[in-house]
Amino acid sequence: MISPSRALLLMTPLVASLGLAGCFESDLDELQRYIDEVKARPPRAIEPLPQIQQVETFVYNARGRRNPFSSDFGTEEFAEGKTTGDGVRPDLLRRKEELEQFPLDTLRMVGTLQQQEKTWALVLSQDGVIHRVQPGNYMGLNNGQITHISEEKVELTEIVADGEGSYQERQAVLALGGDTKGKGK
């Protein structure tokens, strides 16, 4: 004779499989009805492809013009000592200084420092670092060389392209507090 607990253990898997078989069959019927319903729907019209607009062609003639993809335009001429215009030109072979990576209008003069008859200007860059500069140092994007430092301002001489292949000097001032003023020549 089988004990009631043993009989219950043997019956549980049988009851569970019968219950699952019933659920499985009804889910498949419902799924099959949905598929039939979707297939019975009339097809929708496919939208036509958009019209492709014609683009005007342009032929670039580079004869007599510089290569716009060349980053070293003119360095060979300057290295050989050739000049353009009135002879003013930036030294492209000179190593760039820290403050030459910032536009001049983003730099602020915050003070001066004097020691043993030497005067330095304290310049705050836009990355929050204070730099000590003296006459002869460079700053700004236009090859600006510091010519004079006073308690109120830093005076620079910038070398800028004039758009015709030559360069010209331009005076600029970085005033205490950060005002930048250019005094064209």
BAFI-3210 file (N, C-alpha, C; in Angstrom, 3 decimals, decimal comma, padded with zeros to 6 digits):
// residues 185
n [1|2|3|4|5|6|7|8|9|10|11|12|13|14|15|16|17|18|19|20|21|22|23|24|25|26|27|28|29|30|31|32|33|34|35|36|37|38|39|40|41|42|43|44|45|46|47|48|49|50|51|52|53|54|55|56|57|58|59|60|61|62|63|64|65|66|67|68|69|70|71|72|73|74|75|76|77|78|79|80|81|82|83|84|85|86|87|88|89|90|91|92|93|94|95|96|97|98|99|100|101|102|103|104|105|106|107|108|109|110|111|112|113|114|115|116|117|118|119|120|121|122|123|124|125|126|127|128|129|130|131|132|133|134|135|136|137|138|139|140|141|142|143|144|145|146|147|148|149|150|151|152|153|154|155|156|157|158|159|160|161|162|163|164|165|166|167|168|169|170|171|172|173|174|175|176|177|178|179|180|181|182|183|184|185]
n.u [000,828|000,446|001,566|-000,344|001,072|003,102|001,633|000,589|002,911|003,502|001,327|001,390|003,231|001,791|-000,686|000,177|001,307|-000,950|-002,446|-000,786|-000,806|-003,390|-003,416|-001,475|-002,566|-004,785|-003,499|-002,137|-004,260|-005,373|-003,233|-003,042|-005,489|-005,058|-002,950|-004,222|-006,111|-004,501|-003,356|-005,606|-006,208|-006,474|-003,810|-001,647|-001,049|002,078|004,231|005,451|008,911|010,886|011,488|014,629|016,647|018,332|021,725|023,668|026,626|030,052|033,066|036,229|038,916|042,181|044,346|046,924|046,224|046,506|046,919|044,181|044,218|046,691|048,696|051,061|051,478|053,521|055,723|058,116|059,017|059,439|061,383|063,489|064,087|062,698|060,495|057,286|055,340|055,906|058,018|057,511|056,868|055,629|057,499|057,528|058,884|059,496|059,219|056,082|054,596|052,998|050,727|049,949|048,004|045,543|042,910|043,461|041,486|040,416|042,148|043,206|044,657|045,837|047,458|050,713|054,170|057,097|060,564|063,844|064,270|063,008|060,065|057,128|054,120|051,045|049,008|045,834|044,650|042,023|041,658|041,972|044,518|047,213|049,639|053,043|054,479|056,839|058,446|059,032|057,997|055,403|051,912|048,438|046,629|047,685|050,511|051,434|053,746|055,060|055,758|055,954|055,461|053,373|052,004|049,326|048,778|049,498|051,459|051,398|052,773|051,295|051,373|049,669|047,895|047,250|045,470|046,193|048,375|050,549|051,930|051,128|052,004|050,323|049,231|048,380|046,630|046,538|044,669|044,693|042,537|041,439|040,521|040,794|042,371|042,723|044,957|044,982|047,491]
n.v [-001,167|002,276|005,194|008,151|010,592|009,878|009,204|011,650|012,991|011,612|012,267|015,009|015,895|014,881|016,214|018,831|018,765|018,218|020,522|022,507|021,724|022,332|025,139|025,774|024,980|026,702|029,202|028,972|028,800|031,338|032,906|031,994|032,904|035,686|035,991|035,170|037,203|039,478|038,818|038,906|041,540|044,365|045,244|048,069|051,071|051,708|054,357|056,606|056,929|059,729|062,585|063,029|065,764|067,624|068,551|071,390|071,215|072,006|073,104|073,179|075,243|075,194|076,603|078,801|079,314|078,770|075,623|074,575|072,590|072,306|072,626|073,876|076,241|078,502|078,270|077,382|079,517|081,496|080,286|080,306|082,932|084,630|087,335|088,935|091,640|094,480|093,349|092,574|089,817|086,825|084,685|081,584|079,348|079,548|078,424|077,992|079,862|079,418|081,154|081,699|080,107|081,076|083,337|086,862|088,471|086,868|086,811|088,168|090,889|090,843|092,034|093,330|092,492|093,284|092,982|093,408|095,545|094,518|094,094|092,269|091,159|089,942|087,573|086,303|083,353|081,830|079,289|079,492|079,781|081,648|083,503|084,553|087,149|088,895|091,681|090,796|088,254|086,193|086,354|085,577|084,942|086,059|086,219|087,989|090,038|091,034|094,346|096,387|096,858|098,206|099,472|099,641|098,446|096,072|096,268|095,286|094,076|092,922|090,598|090,432|088,832|090,431|089,638|089,665|088,151|089,201|090,640|092,704|094,958|095,382|097,305|096,431|096,409|095,154|095,816|096,522|094,488|093,341|094,481|094,531|096,250|097,193|099,017|099,906|100,130]
n.w [000,000|-000,706|000,787|001,747|001,468|-000,273|-002,531|-003,155|-003,948|-006,303|-007,879|-008,287|-010,418|-012,615|-012,561|-012,868|-015,463|-017,045|-016,555|-017,662|-020,321|-021,081|-020,912|-022,773|-025,201|-025,491|-025,665|-028,063|-029,867|-029,625|-030,513|-033,160|-034,182|-034,077|-035,913|-038,284|-038,466|-038,881|-041,345|-042,927|-043,239|-045,453|-047,686|-047,112|-048,971|-050,459|-049,847|-052,343|-053,396|-052,365|-054,479|-055,981|-055,759|-058,206|-058,105|-058,633|-060,477|-059,819|-061,005|-059,785|-060,251|-059,655|-060,493|-059,976|-057,364|-053,797|-052,091|-050,327|-048,431|-047,415|-044,633|-044,135|-045,561|-047,058|-045,288|-046,304|-047,855|-045,878|-044,294|-045,995|-046,038|-047,671|-048,150|-047,922|-049,157|-047,122|-045,781|-043,175|-041,173|-039,608|-037,416|-038,301|-037,569|-034,956|-031,604|-030,110|-027,426|-024,191|-023,793|-026,365|-027,336|-026,758|-027,614|-027,726|-026,600|-024,624|-022,571|-019,411|-017,802|-014,576|-012,754|-011,694|-011,208|-009,558|-009,391|-008,478|-010,353|-012,589|-014,407|-014,394|-015,950|-014,723|-016,033|-016,565|-017,874|-019,884|-018,912|-016,233|-015,137|-013,852|-015,484|-015,687|-017,395|-019,492|-021,203|-024,575|-024,470|-025,967|-026,801|-027,413|-030,499|-032,771|-033,168|-031,175|-029,711|-026,635|-025,932|-024,051|-020,556|-018,148|-015,032|-015,554|-018,027|-020,712|-023,506|-026,899|-029,993|-032,765|-035,480|-038,341|-041,021|-044,106|-045,979|-048,592|-049,031|-047,722|-044,672|-041,836|-039,180|-036,064|-033,390|-030,071|-026,929|-023,674|-021,089|-017,538|-015,781|-018,010|-020,438|-023,924|-026,443|-029,737|-031,732|-034,694|-037,264]
ca.u [000,000|001,203|001,149|-000,977|002,059|003,811|000,683|000,519|004,136|003,410|000,230|001,681|003,713|000,759|-001,666|000,831|001,466|-002,279|-002,813|000,008|-001,250|-004,601|-003,037|-000,677|-003,457|-005,609|-002,637|-001,864|-005,470|-005,484|-002,175|-003,394|-006,565|-004,465|-002,193|-005,204|-006,718|-003,528|-003,205|-006,837|-006,286|-006,031|-002,474|-001,597|-000,294|003,457|004,486|006,503|010,199|010,963|012,238|016,007|016,887|019,600|022,655|024,515|028,033|030,993|034,415|037,198|040,164|043,161|045,498|047,299|045,740|047,184|046,215|043,488|044,419|048,076|048,796|052,362|051,546|054,447|056,837|059,363|059,466|059,928|062,605|064,557|064,335|061,895|059,449|056,218|054,913|056,919|059,059|057,048|056,344|055,786|058,520|056,765|059,733|059,662|058,390|054,966|054,538|051,752|049,600|049,616|046,885|044,317|042,668|043,860|040,336|040,058|043,172|042,987|045,775|045,320|048,390|052,123|055,102|058,374|061,628|065,168|064,093|062,348|058,620|056,356|052,668|050,343|047,919|044,949|044,122|040,647|041,617|042,089|045,910|047,863|050,956|053,935|055,071|057,700|058,658|059,679|057,133|054,329|050,591|047,387|046,685|048,257|051,943|051,561|054,930|054,942|056,793|056,097|054,559|053,245|051,088|047,954|048,532|050,544|051,407|051,861|052,801|050,821|051,630|048,456|047,836|046,382|044,563|046,771|049,612|051,602|051,591|051,346|052,033|049,179|049,447|047,258|046,848|045,778|044,612|044,428|041,117|041,133|040,076|041,737|042,135|043,645|045,178|045,503|048,626]
ca.v [000,000|003,528|006,186|009,311|011,616|009,358|009,296|013,069|013,310|011,036|012,896|016,421|016,145|014,542|017,298|020,026|018,635|018,355|021,939|023,259|021,350|023,087|026,541|025,850|024,833|027,904|030,295|028,785|029,141|032,799|033,407|031,668|033,819|037,018|035,926|035,138|038,537|040,392|038,441|039,234|042,987|044,767|045,859|049,523|051,564|052,098|055,736|056,656|057,465|061,179|062,992|063,446|067,051|067,732|069,503|071,989|070,835|073,113|072,657|074,031|075,413|075,592|077,245|080,085|079,444|077,885|074,407|074,841|071,481|072,308|073,392|074,533|077,224|079,608|078,087|077,237|080,859|082,199|079,630|080,707|084,364|085,420|088,066|089,455|092,992|095,393|092,620|092,117|088,453|086,079|083,636|080,338|078,287|079,802|077,582|078,756|079,971|078,947|082,072|081,861|079,243|081,756|084,636|087,959|089,003|085,984|086,964|089,319|091,317|090,935|092,755|093,339|092,032|093,917|092,437|093,792|096,412|093,800|094,139|091,219|091,285|088,711|087,435|085,175|082,740|081,377|078,021|079,791|079,781|082,955|083,397|085,699|087,475|090,069|092,106|089,782|087,074|086,235|085,903|085,808|084,103|086,788|086,435|089,223|090,104|092,083|095,372|097,231|096,549|099,230|099,012|099,675|097,746|095,362|096,671|094,227|094,274|091,716|090,492|089,841|088,747|091,471|089,033|089,724|087,384|089,834|090,844|094,047|095,036|096,046|097,514|096,022|096,678|094,372|096,719|095,915|094,138|092,477|095,122|094,420|097,304|097,205|100,349|099,612|100,971]
ca.w [000,000|-000,865|001,783|001,114|001,072|-001,444|-003,635|-003,509|-004,694|-007,642|-008,612|-008,543|-011,773|-013,590|-012,549|-013,418|-016,914|-017,649|-016,467|-018,638|-021,667|-021,356|-021,133|-023,992|-026,342|-025,646|-026,108|-029,493|-030,617|-029,624|-031,386|-034,533|-034,574|-034,316|-037,176|-039,366|-038,544|-039,492|-042,763|-043,638|-043,442|-046,801|-047,641|-047,219|-050,125|-050,149|-050,275|-053,369|-052,972|-052,607|-055,665|-055,729|-056,399|-058,916|-057,531|-059,650|-060,356|-059,822|-061,304|-059,099|-060,990|-058,649|-061,122|-059,398|-055,987|-052,854|-051,729|-049,066|-047,512|-046,974|-043,393|-044,043|-046,622|-046,907|-044,370|-047,064|-048,236|-044,704|-043,845|-046,912|-045,877|-048,601|-047,450|-048,756|-048,789|-046,595|-045,075|-041,871|-041,260|-038,354|-037,419|-038,219|-037,042|-033,534|-030,729|-029,543|-025,976|-023,578|-023,968|-027,780|-027,690|-026,375|-028,245|-026,853|-025,864|-023,514|-021,543|-018,531|-016,965|-013,208|-011,905|-012,084|-010,194|-009,822|-008,560|-008,962|-011,509|-013,672|-014,237|-015,055|-015,886|-014,360|-016,995|-016,285|-019,097|-019,726|-018,185|-014,809|-014,703|-013,919|-016,113|-015,504|-018,690|-019,525|-022,588|-025,394|-024,519|-026,947|-026,367|-028,399|-031,692|-033,911|-032,972|-030,407|-028,856|-025,622|-026,116|-022,867|-019,452|-017,109|-013,990|-016,060|-019,294|-021,445|-024,905|-027,793|-031,429|-033,422|-036,917|-038,903|-042,482|-044,654|-046,936|-049,933|-049,039|-046,936|-043,270|-041,305|-037,725|-035,452|-031,963|-029,220|-025,513|-022,702|-019,936|-016,245|-015,716|-019,123|-021,676|-025,028|-027,419|-030,869|-032,300|-036,030|-037,671]
c.u [000,879|000,650|000,552|000,040|002,830|002,913|000,573|001,744|004,086|002,358|000,543|002,235|002,645|-000,270|-001,065|000,955|000,122|-002,730|-002,060|-000,427|-002,500|-004,308|-002,316|-001,569|-004,268|-004,769|-002,331|-003,072|-005,629|-004,444|-002,513|-004,510|-006,013|-003,698|-003,146|-005,851|-005,781|-003,369|-004,422|-006,968|-005,845|-004,661|-002,565|-000,754|001,091|003,677|005,587|007,788|010,230|011,810|013,633|016,246|018,263|020,449|023,521|025,960|028,903|032,378|035,384|038,483|041,188|044,363|045,739|046,821|046,489|046,310|045,520|043,688|045,850|048,201|050,108|052,543|052,536|055,622|058,156|059,920|060,086|061,229|063,780|064,849|063,562|060,802|058,405|055,901|056,071|057,980|058,652|056,463|056,508|056,883|057,800|057,585|059,974|058,731|057,331|055,016|053,134|050,557|049,227|048,483|045,537|044,141|042,964|042,687|039,853|041,069|042,878|044,264|045,217|046,287|049,794|052,952|056,451|059,398|062,956|065,091|063,567|060,858|057,981|054,883|052,101|049,084|047,144|044,403|042,736|040,542|041,889|043,507|046,471|049,284|051,735|054,638|055,907|057,873|059,481|058,870|056,028|053,025|049,554|047,622|047,375|049,724|052,209|052,748|054,799|056,102|057,012|055,050|054,567|052,258|049,645|047,711|049,760|050,386|052,039|051,950|052,425|051,192|050,455|048,524|046,886|045,430|045,083|048,110|050,753|051,066|051,811|051,320|050,814|049,468|048,186|047,644|045,953|045,807|044,326|042,936|040,656|040,656|041,168|041,387|043,175|043,760|045,778|046,576|048,347]
c.v [001,239|004,533|007,396|010,381|011,184|009,468|010,747|013,490|012,764|011,733|014,334|016,656|015,863|015,668|018,561|019,934|018,743|019,814|022,781|022,947|022,122|024,545|026,707|025,819|026,106|029,090|030,180|029,132|030,646|033,428|033,158|032,586|035,209|037,039|035,932|036,504|039,526|040,088|038,840|040,729|043,333|045,454|047,376|049,905|052,006|053,496|055,747|057,258|058,968|061,476|063,452|064,732|067,056|068,829|070,060|071,579|072,075|072,545|073,661|074,063|075,985|076,310|078,620|080,297|078,471|076,678|074,643|073,743|071,402|073,190|074,167|075,550|078,330|079,360|077,937|078,609|081,584|081,592|080,027|082,198|085,219|086,114|088,522|090,862|093,838|094,677|092,147|090,728|087,765|085,034|082,303|079,179|078,429|078,904|078,448|078,744|079,619|079,846|082,309|080,939|079,890|083,027|085,746|088,489|088,078|086,060|088,219|089,629|091,524|091,647|092,747|092,868|092,651|093,370|092,776|094,519|095,692|093,810|093,017|091,580|089,926|088,637|086,157|084,643|082,184|080,015|078,218|079,832|081,199|082,748|084,682|085,934|088,739|090,505|091,065|088,499|087,293|085,790|086,290|084,973|084,770|087,146|087,732|089,176|091,294|093,057|096,204|096,813|097,716|098,697|098,927|098,799|096,997|095,773|095,579|094,742|092,943|091,763|089,738|089,833|089,814|090,931|089,029|089,011|088,027|090,090|092,297|093,997|095,798|096,136|097,089|096,266|095,745|095,183|095,932|095,674|093,370|093,139|095,009|095,474|097,192|098,618|100,121|100,586|101,631]
c.w [000,000|000,137|001,061|000,694|-000,171|-002,683|-004,110|-004,325|-006,113|-008,492|-009,031|-009,955|-012,837|-013,693|-013,179|-014,929|-017,621|-017,647|-017,492|-020,057|-022,040|-021,642|-022,461|-025,215|-026,556|-026,111|-027,593|-030,333|-030,730|-030,546|-032,850|-035,035|-034,885|-035,646|-038,362|-039,569|-039,236|-040,976|-043,575|-043,907|-044,860|-046,704|-047,798|-048,430|-049,662|-050,691|-051,330|-052,788|-053,225|-053,841|-055,268|-056,504|-057,045|-058,280|-058,652|-059,429|-060,450|-060,070|-060,685|-059,910|-060,014|-059,239|-060,498|-057,970|-055,092|-052,556|-050,390|-048,031|-047,001|-045,740|-043,295|-045,164|-046,268|-045,998|-045,114|-047,432|-047,039|-044,211|-044,727|-046,836|-046,858|-047,816|-048,447|-048,295|-048,297|-045,766|-043,695|-042,048|-039,913|-038,505|-037,205|-037,661|-035,541|-032,735|-030,064|-028,020|-025,482|-023,888|-025,429|-028,220|-027,380|-027,201|-027,242|-026,038|-024,751|-022,380|-020,716|-017,775|-015,563|-012,272|-012,467|-010,901|-010,545|-008,835|-009,219|-010,297|-012,745|-013,387|-015,050|-014,953|-015,500|-015,212|-016,683|-017,602|-018,829|-019,052|-016,691|-014,273|-014,852|-014,431|-015,860|-016,832|-018,565|-020,976|-023,349|-025,475|-025,552|-026,301|-027,411|-029,645|-032,885|-033,709|-032,219|-029,461|-027,914|-025,787|-024,861|-021,831|-018,483|-016,068|-014,486|-017,275|-019,786|-022,906|-025,758|-029,219|-032,054|-034,899|-037,516|-040,424|-042,993|-045,709|-048,357|-049,990|-048,282|-045,522|-042,891|-039,782|-037,236|-033,961|-031,209|-027,769|-024,703|-021,415|-018,663|-016,124|-016,925|-020,386|-022,729|-026,048|-028,504|-031,388|-033,673|-036,440|-038,968]
res [m|i|s|p|s|r|a|l|l|l|m|t|p|l|v|a|s|l|g|l|a|g|c|f|e|s|d|l|d|e|l|q|r|y|i|d|e|v|k|a|r|p|p|r|a|i|e|p|l|p|q|i|q|q|v|e|t|f|v|y|n|a|r|g|r|r|n|p|f|s|s|d|f|g|t|e|e|f|a|e|g|k|t|t|g|d|g|v|r|p|d|l|l|r|r|k|e|e|l|e|q|f|p|l|d|t|l|r|m|v|g|t|l|q|q|q|e|k|t|w|a|l|v|l|s|q|d|g|v|i|h|r|v|q|p|g|n|y|m|g|l|n|n|g|q|i|t|h|i|s|e|e|k|v|e|l|t|e|i|v|a|d|g|e|g|s|y|q|e|r|q|a|v|l|a|l|g|g|d|t|k|g|k|g|k]
***
